[in-house]
């Protein structure tokens, strides 16, 4: 018995047994460590995703509210007859677009008119026609995300009167990037433009009058001759005294 114990101690001394035990425990801890690290990483990723989802949900709520407000304002404008609508379901320029009755009125067209792109361009003032056509084509080509914005003059076919409009539109595209729909609104801004032109004209007239008055010789300006005589008489009287 003693001989066997002695042999066992010779083969594996007590201190070495402790080292073996510690080594085994360290090994087990190291084996568990990757799993713990992976779990921590997963938890951190979940927390990050939850934060992102909360932010996206808040953003979507804001976007939905903005769209709702815009829709209400648009509906009000349409109901009060200030805005005309167009829908172009096929963007081939030869096809007929769907224009609201109010839009046809804004362009001076009969309510039963079938409006094509060519007819639309004929209603645009000749000096604005090329620019407006380019803006439409650029939107259909996808420039600026398909957004269309323009302010231009129109000529009513029935009486030849000139009007001003502002237009906003958006083109929509299929998976291959081809325009498949084009919708938008038009508002008559003739009264605003006439008020702006009147204000500009009055300001120019006022500036011209001021310039004429300041450039006129002093003796030619009303009141100055009498004022000069009075000043001369006053100086003479002082010298006499």
Phi, psi and omega in degrees: 000309181296323180296319180294319180296319180297320179296320180297320180291325178294322181289318183220089180301156183305316181298324180290328177298317180298318179297321178296320179295316179296321179297319180295317179296318179297320180297319180294320179295320179295326179291326180280335185302314178303322179295319178294317178298319179296321179295318178298317179298319179295317180296318179296319179295321178296318178297318179297318179295323178296319178297315180297318180297320179296318179295318179295322178297318178296320179295318179296321177298319179294317179297316179298320179294320178297316178296321179296316178297317180296319179297320179294318178295319179296317180298319179296317180296320180293317182295326179277001174077020182269345186233138173255150183242146170229148174226123181243093186285334174237122189273015171292123186299344180277345184278161180275133176269160178264104181255138176288161179300321180296323179295320177296322177296318180300324180268003178072030182257154175297150182294337180265009182290139173262107192272123173255174179296321179296319179296320178300314182295326178295336178278346180276142179305136183307325182285342180254351191299310183297318180297316181294317179298319178297319180296320178296313182295324178295319178297318180290338177275356176096004178293144182056034179069019180084009181280143181233127177221132180203149174227124188202172179264150175236157175238119179289126183298329187287320185232358177074011180285149182262137179222163176245141177224158170238135186234143175225134181211169179214128176266147179240147191233155175274186183296339180264007177084011179270137180292128181240347180205145181217116182233157180181182182229155177225137178234137176283123181238027183301313182298319179296317181295320179294322177295319178296316180296320178296318179296317179297318181296316179296320178297320178295318179297318179295316178298322180294318179297318179297318180296318179296318182293318182286335181271349181287139177304147187300320183291337181277348184276135182304133176096335184286325181297312179297322180294321179294319179296321179296319179295322180293317179297323180295320179293319179298316180298322179293320180292324180296319179292000000 
